[in-house]
Amino acid sequence: MTDWIHRPVLSQVPALTEMSPKTRAALRDGPDDAASFRAAHDAVPALREIEVGGPPPLATSAQGALRVVAWNVERLCHLPATADLLKREGADICLLTEIDKGMARTGNTHRTAELAKSLDQSYAYGVEFIELDLGTSTERGDHAGQTNTCGFHGNAVLSRMALHRPVLFRLEAEGKWFGWTRGEPRVGGRIAVGGQVMLDGVAITVVAVHLESHSDPSHRAGQMARLVKLIAQYDATAPVLIGGDVNTSTMTWAERMAGLPEDPLRRCDVVPHEPLFDIMAAHGFVWTACNVPLTATQRFVDLADAKEKGRVPGKIDWIFTRGLTASEPSVIPAVAPDGTILSDHDAIMVTVRLPS
């Protein structure tokens, strides 16, 4: 594996370099050993690019405060209603994860670009995975016979202000999703996408993060430690806000899939069970003023199924800040006015200011 994954990726492009359907199919159907993954990973230009676009910024700098939303939008399937929610909340910055570009399951559209146009915000988009097939087993059934035009799946930052120095941080290149072991063959790994906006003339680093779901507390802590290290390479002194899906389930994936009984209190009081919080504290990050305490951010589409399996919603989405004063944290239900569930995560929001 080349060493480029150990540095912030700053290469901006107007459109990510696409991989042909033929190449994606060959990787899907080919060997899935570690050497094959490394060769495939290093051969994908899109994994070391960050796409920038959208309408021109409405402002050069924010004054007084920033309203920031972090949200795993689960493919961004419900785009108009998602845009309406973000407009209603008056988000200056949107830190979004799990967004498709050129996936059959979302109409082979560029969801980030469409959302940015609707919000009148600029964007930076980075690829987490190149999807080698149509997605999960359910998605493969729903879209059988269709083809992904790009197969991109990743994170984005949208901003009302000018977004400076867009950046991509690759958090791992382990290849655990390569092949069919997890039922969804992919090339890539978990990422964070960021950039800087001006608040009262000061550059603020904002980052959308997505940690691995098929993991355990120790593994998540390692990914967050890597992110903090990469942010220090990018800008060691600027105030920082990190938000996103950090998958703080307090358990391993195997334990979750085994159907072990889940404690509703533990699933929301996760800090004592997730060492990533110790790592963040050691690097000067805080979270208590940024998040509503003991409040779940998971949303089950099928409540009856979740209850039958003994699953309870957990607090898995978080905002962390350093060098900022946070207030007014909230959890925003991911539900449209007509009752449509927009994502399996609720959105989280906070207002930040420079310290007085």
Secondary structure, DSSP 8 states (H G I E B T S, - for coil): --GGGGS-B--EESS-----HHHHHHHHHS--SHHHHHHHHHT-GGGG-EEEESS--SBSSB-S-EEEEEEEEEET--HHHHHHHHHHHT-SEEEEEEEEES-GGGTT-BHHHHHHHHHT-EEEEEEEEEESSSSSHHHHHHTTT---SS-EEEEEEEESB--EEEEEEE-----TTSSSTTSS-EEE--EEEEEEEEETTEEEEEEEEE--SSS-HHHHHHHHHHHHHHHHHH-SSS-EEEEEE----SS-HHHHHTT----HHHHH--GGG-THHHHHHHTT-B-TTTS-TT---B--S-HHHHHHTT------EEEEEESSEEEEEEEE--B-TTS-B--SB-EEEEEEE---
